[in-house]
Amino acid sequence: MHAATQINVEYFFRLLYECFHGACISINTAELSALLAQIWIWVITIGYIISIIGLFVIIYSIVRLFELREREEKYYNTILVASEAAGGAHPRWERIQSLVEGANPSAWREAIIEADIMLDDMLTRQGYVGESVGEKLKAADPGHFKTIQDAWEAHKVRNQIAHEGSSFDLTESLTRRTIARFESVLHEFKVI
């Protein structure tokens, strides 16, 4: 009884050994080489097909990306240039002029402050560096900035309005002179 329950491990190892040496599979080496060569040809063919599909996907993506960038460039350039290149008056400048036309001193103050903001934007676009309009005007080259004195005079009025507020006596004639100075500066640099 004891002998019947015993497992012959040597027998299983012998079967494994014979299987590895061709007893399980009755294919000779030439047939095995031919089979592996056929499988390799399929692997190469599938690889080329996947590579070609991938190449087409990459080319399509690049073309679409360039088309998207062209549309973005047209869209954003139109927005940035529209107000100044339209040939008509600048919308911000039209608002400033409408504020000057009124009889309200607080509207005149707002017009001068808004014109000074336009001056600051223009100085920044021209490449002048500074924390304030005054610092940017100090950095300006009078040889390339013919209306620099007008810019200084107009900015001084804006500073008086900012520091003194409603106690600053702003007359209609001073407002018109100041706005005319801002206008000459903005005309020189073709902002309006």
Summary of the structure (lengths in Angstrom):
residues: 192
radius of gyration: 41.8
end to end distance: 113.3
largest distance: 128.5
contacts: 453
relative contact order: 0.08
helix: 76%
strand: 0%
